Amino acid sequence: MIFLNHGSYGAAPHKVLAAQDVWRRQLEAQPCQFINAVAPVEIRKAAGVLADFVGAAAQDTVFVENTTAGVNAVLRSLPLARGDEIVISDHIYNATRNAVRFVAEPAGATVRVAEIGLPVRDPELLAAAFAAAITPSTSLVVEDHIASITAVVFPVRQVADLARAQGVPVLVDGAHAPGMATRDVPSLGVDWYVGNCHKWLCAPKGAAFVWAHRDRQSGLHPTVISHDLGKGYTFEFDKIGTRDASAWLSVPDAVAFHSEIGGAEMRARCHAVAVAEGRALAERWGTETGAPDDMFAMMSTVRLPGDLPAEREISERMKAWLWAEHRAEIHIMPFAGAFWTRLSVAAYTTEDECRAVGPLIEEALKAEGAAL
């Protein structure tokens, strides 16, 4: 198959899955001892390894199942009131948008959208869009680090500085950043940072984290309240009833594997391929990329040619057609009035696979046009 959609769910290496299996066997060999005595110690050790990888402290870092769970934990711990405003951007991930709506509506708070669109030509424009959306009623800014739908790398520190200058806390959805870009979370100047380990860090599915500034940990609770309520930030998140924590405990193996396959050099190679092949695809189609090279990391976006209506049903049909006809997993999505494809370049992705995208999508467009 041609797999160019690592960005959606990641892919765990055999070596990391083998480590997870060892943890699972220990769990099932003596569940009482493992859950009550072994897991609490080992989860903190694993959190320490992850924290070191992202430049943080273990005591500020807790595991969750995925970024959506972490974002919900932060949002549902905030005291919102009628008249409060939450600022997001139009690049926000749909699950995060829904979580924001879920907490805002019953509180009588409103959601303001920083309109950015695509393509983006300058990080200053992103910061300016947030600045224009923040008002004296703003109680929270929710910002992407690397937007899922557009692959654009946001100027997180710049937005955080302008928000905090007005006393507004910042929550960052960093789902795509660990293993791609994030190496010093505290330096970003944000209040909460949530990221996945099972995407670009290639941990098993169900491994993500929340980093909270020391001043923001009091009152922050997991979405599931369990035995350790009131014992403190790490206690409450580490132990939530009966769970298989093997994905979390395998994160140190994923960190080690990331280093083994090249670390920074691997990331640089993937960035180079993503931007070069994205540019080549835009030239082939006579369209454009979603942003300049330096606003992409290991993914890039390219506008599709043609004038099909930018509707999700059509993009889903084209993706299904590509898989059924060519065993090609290629992401296509409607945004800003057009269809875009996202090239996700992981360590295993080849240039030839990227170059197959043009002809394959052209076939999909032709098939969809004929169907319409």
For each residue, the residues with C-beta under 8 A, 3 or more apart:
1: 327 328 329
2: 326 327 328 329 330 353 356 360
3: 6 11 329 349 353
4: 328 329 330 331 343 344 345 349 353 354 357
5: 8 9 329 330 331 342 344
6: 3 9 10 11 199 200 344 345 346 349
7: 148 151 176 199 200 299 331 342 344
8: 5 331 344
9: 5 6 198 199 205
10: 6 196 198 199 200 201 202 203 205
11: 3 6 202 346 348
12: 16 17 20 198 202 203 204 205 254
13: 16 17 202 254 257
14: 17 18
15: 18 19 253 257
16: 12 13 19 20 202 203 204 250 253 254 257
17: 12 13 14 20 21 204 250
18: 14 15 21 22
19: 15 16 22 23 250 253
20: 12 16 17 23 24 204 246 247 249 250 253
21: 17 18 24 25 246
22: 18 19 25 26
23: 19 20 26 27 245 246 249 250
24: 20 21 27 28 244 246
25: 21 22 28 29
26: 22 23 29 30 34 38
27: 23 24 31 34 35 39 244 245 246
28: 24 25 31
29: 25 26 34
30: 26 33 34
31: 27 28 34 35
32: 35 36
33: 30 36 37 38
34: 26 27 29 30 31 37 38 39
35: 27 31 32 38 39 242
36: 32 33 39 40
37: 33 34 40 41
38: 26 33 34 35 41 42
39: 27 34 35 36 42 43 238 239 245 249
40: 36 37 43 44 238 239
41: 37 38 44 45
42: 38 39 45 46 245 249
43: 39 40 46 47 63 238 245 248 249
44: 40 41 47 48 58 234 238
45: 41 42 48 49 252
46: 42 43 49 50 63 248 249 250 251 252
47: 43 44 50 51 58 61 62 63 209 234 238 248
48: 44 45 51 52 58 61
49: 45 46 52 53 251 252 255
50: 46 47 53 54 61 63 197 209 251 252 255
51: 47 48 54 56 57 58 60 61 211
52: 48 49 55 56 58
53: 49 50 178 183 201 255
54: 50 51 61 178 182 183 184 185 195 209 211
55: 52 183 184 185 186 187
56: 51 52 60 61 185 186 211
57: 51 60 61
58: 44 47 48 51 52 61
59: 233 234
60: 51 56 57 186 211 212 213 214 217
61: 47 48 50 51 54 56 57 58 209 210 211
62: 47 209 210 212 233 234 237 238
63: 43 46 47 50 207 208 209 237 238 245 248 251
64: 67 69 70 73 194 208 209 210 222 237
65: 69 206 207 208
66: 69 70 196 198 206 208
67: 64 70 71 93 96 173 174 175 194 195 196 208
68: 71 72 95 96 99
69: 64 65 66 72 73 208 222 223
70: 64 66 67 73 74 194 195 208 209 210
71: 67 68 74 75 95 96 99 142 171 173 194
72: 68 69 75 76 99 223
73: 64 69 70 76 77 210 220 221 222 223 237
74: 70 71 77 78 171 192 194 210 212 220
75: 71 72 78 99 100 102 103 171
76: 72 73 103 221 223
77: 73 74 219 220 221
78: 74 75 103 139 140
79:
80: 84 86 103 104 107 109 139
81: 84 107 108 109 139
82: 107 108 109
83: 108 109 137
84: 80 81 104 107 108 109 110 137 138 139 140
85: 109 110 111 112 135 137 138 139
86: 80 100 104 109 110 111 112 138 139 140 141 142
87: 111 112 113 114 130 133 134 138 140 141 142 168
88: 92 96 97 100 111 112 113 114 141 142 143
89: 92 113 114 115 116 126 129 130 143 144 147 154
90: 113 114 115 116 117 336
91: 116 118 144 147 149 150 152 154
92: 88 89 96 97 100 142 144 147 173
93: 67 96 97 144 147 148 149 173 175
94: 97 98
95: 68 71 98 99
96: 67 68 71 88 92 93 99 100 142 173
97: 88 92 93 94 100 101
98: 94 95 101 102
99: 68 71 72 75 95 96 102 103
100: 75 86 88 92 96 97 103 104 111 142
101: 97 98 104 105 111
102: 75 98 99 105
103: 75 76 78 80 99 100 106 107 109
104: 80 84 86 100 101 107 109 110 111
105: 101 102 108 109
106: 103
107: 80 81 82 84 103 104
108: 81 82 83 84 105
109: 80 81 82 83 84 85 86 103 104 105 139
110: 84 85 86 104
111: 85 86 87 88 100 101 104
112: 85 86 87 88 133 135 138
113: 87 88 89 90 133
114: 87 88 89 90 126 129 130 132 133
115: 89 90 129
116: 89 90 91 120 125 126 129
117: 90 120 336
118: 91 150 152 290 291 301 303 335 336 338 340
119: 288 289 290 291 303
120: 116 117 123 125 126 150 152 290 291 295
121: 125 291 292
122: 125 126 292
123: 120 126 127 154 155 158 295
124: 127 128 155
125: 116 120 121 122 128 129
126: 89 114 116 120 122 123 129 130 152 154 155 159
127: 123 124 130 131 155 158 159 162
128: 124 125 131 132
129: 89 114 115 116 125 126 132 133
130: 87 89 114 126 127 133 134 141 143 159 162 163
131: 127 128 134 162
132: 114 128 129
133: 87 112 113 114 129 130 138
134: 87 130 131 138 141 162 163 166 168
135: 85 112 138
136: 166
137: 83 84 85
138: 84 85 86 87 112 133 134 135 141 163 166 168
139: 78 80 81 84 85 86 109 168 169
140: 78 84 86 87 168 169 170 171
141: 86 87 88 130 134 138 159 160 163 168 169 170 171
142: 71 86 87 88 92 96 100 170 171 172 173
143: 88 89 130 154 156 159 160 170 171 172 173 190
144: 89 91 92 93 147 148 152 154 172 173 174
145: 153 154 156 172 173 174 175 176 177 181 182 193 195
146: 151 152 153 154 174 175 176 177 180 181 297 299
147: 89 91 92 93 144 150 151 152 154
148: 7 93 144 151 175 176
149: 91 93 333 335 342
150: 91 118 120 147 290 291 301 335 340 342
151: 7 146 147 148 290 291 296 297 299 300 301 342
152: 91 118 120 126 144 146 147 290 291 295 296 301
153: 145 146 181 291 295 296 297
154: 89 91 123 126 143 144 145 146 147 159
155: 123 124 126 127 158 159
156: 143 145 159 160 172 188 190
157: 160 161 187 188 189
158: 123 127 155 161 162
159: 126 127 130 141 143 154 155 156 162 163 170
160: 141 143 156 157 163 164 170 172 188 189 190
161: 157 158 164 165 189
162: 127 130 131 134 158 159 165 166
163: 130 134 138 141 159 160 166 168 169 170
164: 160 161 167 168 169 170 189
165: 161 162
166: 134 136 138 162 163
167: 164
168: 87 134 138 139 140 141 163 164
169: 139 140 141 163 164 191 192 216
170: 140 141 142 143 159 160 163 164 189 190 191 192
171: 71 74 75 140 141 142 143 190 191 192 193 194
172: 142 143 144 145 156 160 188 190 192 193 194
173: 67 71 92 93 96 142 143 144 145 194
174: 67 144 145 146 177 178 182 185 193 194 195 196
175: 67 93 145 146 148 194 195 196 199 208
176: 7 145 146 148 180 181 196 199 200 297 299
177: 145 146 174 180 181 182 195 200 297
178: 53 54 174 182 195 196 197 199 200 201 209
179: 197 199 200 201 202 254 258 267
180: 146 176 177 199 200 267 297 298 299
181: 145 146 153 176 177 267 297
182: 54 145 174 177 178 185 193 195
183: 53 54 55
184: 54 55 187 188
185: 54 55 56 174 182 188 190 193 211
186: 55 56 60 211 213
187: 55 157 184
188: 156 157 160 172 184 185 193
189: 157 160 161 164 170
190: 143 156 160 170 171 172 185 193 213
191: 169 170 171 212 213 215 216
192: 74 169 170 171 172 210 211 212 213 216 220
193: 145 171 172 174 182 185 188 190 210 211
194: 64 67 70 71 74 171 172 173 174 175 208 209 210 211
195: 54 67 70 145 174 175 177 178 182 208 209 211
196: 10 66 67 174 175 176 178 199 200 201 207 208
197: 50 178 179 201 203 207 208 209 251 254
198: 9 10 12 66 201 202 203 204 205 206 207 208 247
199: 6 7 9 10 175 176 178 179 180 196 202
200: 6 7 10 176 177 178 179 180 196 298 346
201: 10 53 178 179 196 197 198 251 254 255 258
202: 10 11 12 13 16 179 198 199 254 257 258
203: 10 12 16 197 198 207 247 250 251 253 254
204: 12 16 17 20 198 207 246 247 250 254
205: 9 10 12 198 247
206: 65 66 198 247 248
207: 63 65 196 197 198 203 204 247 248 250 251 254
208: 63 64 65 66 67 69 70 175 194 195 196 197 198
209: 47 50 54 61 62 63 64 70 178 194 195 197
210: 61 62 64 70 73 74 192 193 194 220 237
211: 51 54 56 60 61 185 186 192 193 194 195
212: 60 62 74 191 192 216 217 220 233
213: 60 186 190 191 192 216 217
214: 60 217
215: 191 218
216: 169 191 192 212 213 220
217: 60 212 213 214 220 232 233
218: 215 233
219: 77
220: 73 74 77 192 210 212 216 217 233
221: 73 76 77 225 229 236
222: 64 69 73 225 226 236 237 240
223: 69 72 73 76
224: 240 241
225: 221 222 229 236
226: 222 229 236 239 240 241
227: 239 241
228: 231 232 235 236 238 239
229: 221 225 226 236
230: 236
231: 228 235 236
232: 217 228 235 236
233: 59 62 212 217 218 220 236 237
234: 44 47 59 62 237 238
235: 228 231 232 238 239
236: 221 222 225 226 228 229 230 231 232 233 239 240
237: 62 63 64 73 210 222 233 234 240
238: 39 40 43 44 47 62 63 228 234 235
239: 39 40 226 227 228 235 236
240: 222 224 226 236 237 243
241: 224 226 227
242: 35
243: 240
244: 24 27 247
245: 23 27 39 42 43 63 248 249
246: 20 21 23 24 27 204 249 250
247: 20 198 203 204 205 206 207 244 250 251
248: 43 46 47 63 206 207 245 251
249: 20 23 39 42 43 46 245 246 252
250: 16 17 19 20 23 46 203 204 207 246 247 253 254
251: 46 49 50 63 197 201 203 207 247 248 254 255
252: 45 46 49 50 249 255 256
253: 15 16 19 20 203 250 256 257
254: 12 13 16 179 197 201 202 203 204 207 250 251 257 258
255: 49 50 53 201 251 252 258 259
256: 252 253 259 260
257: 13 15 16 202 253 254 260 261
258: 179 201 202 254 255 261 263 266
259: 255 256 262 263
260: 256 257
261: 257 258 266 347
262: 259 265 266 267 269 347
263: 258 259 266 267
264: 267 268
265: 262 268 269
266: 258 261 262 263 269 270 347
267: 179 180 181 262 263 264 270 271 297 298
268: 264 265 271 272
269: 262 265 266 272 273
270: 266 267 273 274 298 345 346 347 349
271: 267 268 274 275 296 297 298 345
272: 268 269 275 276
273: 269 270 276 277 345 349 351 354
274: 270 271 277 278 296 297 298 299 300 343 344 345
275: 271 272 278 279 289 293 296 300
276: 272 273 279 280
277: 273 274 280 281 300 343 345 351 354 355 357
278: 274 275 281 282 289 296 300 301 302 343
279: 275 276 282 283 289 293
280: 276 277 283 284 355
281: 277 278 284 285 302 341 343 354 357 358
282: 278 279 285 286 287 288 289 302 303
283: 279 280 286
284: 280 281 358
285: 281 282 302 303 304 305 358
286: 282 283 305
287: 282 302 303 304 305
288: 119 282 302 303
289: 119 275 278 279 282 292 296 300 301 302 303
290: 118 119 120 150 151 152 296 300 301 302 303 340
291: 118 119 120 121 150 151 152 153 295 296 300 301
292: 121 122 289 295 296
293: 275 279 296
294:
295: 120 123 152 153 291 292
296: 151 152 153 271 274 275 278 289 290 291 292 293 299 300 301
297: 146 151 153 176 177 180 181 267 271 274
298: 180 200 267 270 271 274 344 345 346
299: 7 146 151 176 180 274 296 342 343 344 345
300: 151 274 275 277 278 289 290 291 296 342 343 345
301: 118 150 151 152 278 289 290 291 296 340 341 342 343
302: 278 281 282 285 287 288 289 290 340 341 343
303: 118 119 282 285 287 288 289 290 338 339 340
304: 285 287 332 338 339 340 341 361 365
305: 285 286 287 362 365
306: 339 365 369
307:
308: 314 339 365 368 369 372
309: 314
310: 314 315 334 335 337 338 339
311: 314 315 334
312: 315 316 333 334
313: 316 317
314: 308 309 310 311 317 318 334 339 368
315: 310 311 312 318 319 332 333 334 339
316: 312 313 319 320
317: 313 314 320 321 368 371
318: 314 315 321 322 332 361 364 365 367 368
319: 315 316 322 323 329 330 331 332
320: 316 317 323 324
321: 317 318 324 325 364 367 368
322: 318 319 325 326 328 329 330 360 361 364
323: 319 320 326 327 328 329
324: 320 321
325: 321 322 363 367
326: 2 322 323 360 363
327: 1 2 323
328: 1 2 4 322 323 356 360
329: 1 2 3 4 5 319 322 323
330: 2 4 5 319 322 341 357 360 361
331: 4 5 7 8 319 341 342 344
332: 304 315 318 319 339 340 341 361 364
333: 149 312 315 339 340 342
334: 310 311 312 314 315 337 338 339 340
335: 118 149 150 310 338 340
336: 90 117 118
337: 310 334
338: 118 303 304 310 334 335
339: 303 304 306 308 310 314 315 332 333 334
340: 118 150 290 301 302 303 304 332 333 334 335
341: 281 301 302 304 330 331 332 357 361
342: 5 7 149 150 151 299 300 301 331 333
343: 4 274 277 278 281 299 300 301 302 354 357
344: 4 5 6 7 8 274 298 299 331 349
345: 4 6 270 271 273 274 277 298 299 300 349 354
346: 6 11 200 270 298 349
347: 261 262 266 270
348: 11
349: 3 4 6 270 273 344 345 346 353 354
350: 353 354
351: 273 277 354 355
352: 355 356
353: 2 3 4 349 350 356 357
354: 4 273 277 281 343 345 349 350 351 357
355: 277 280 351 352 358
356: 2 328 352 353 359 360
357: 4 277 281 330 341 343 353 354 360 361
358: 281 284 285 355 361 362
359: 356 362 363
360: 2 322 326 328 330 356 357 363 364
361: 304 318 322 330 332 341 357 358 364 365
362: 305 358 359 365 366
363: 325 326 359 360 366 367
364: 318 321 322 332 360 361 367 368
365: 304 305 306 308 318 361 362 368 369
366: 362 363 369 370
367: 318 321 325 363 364 370 371
368: 308 314 317 318 321 364 365 371 372
369: 306 308 365 366 372
370: 366 367
371: 317 367 368
372: 308 368 369
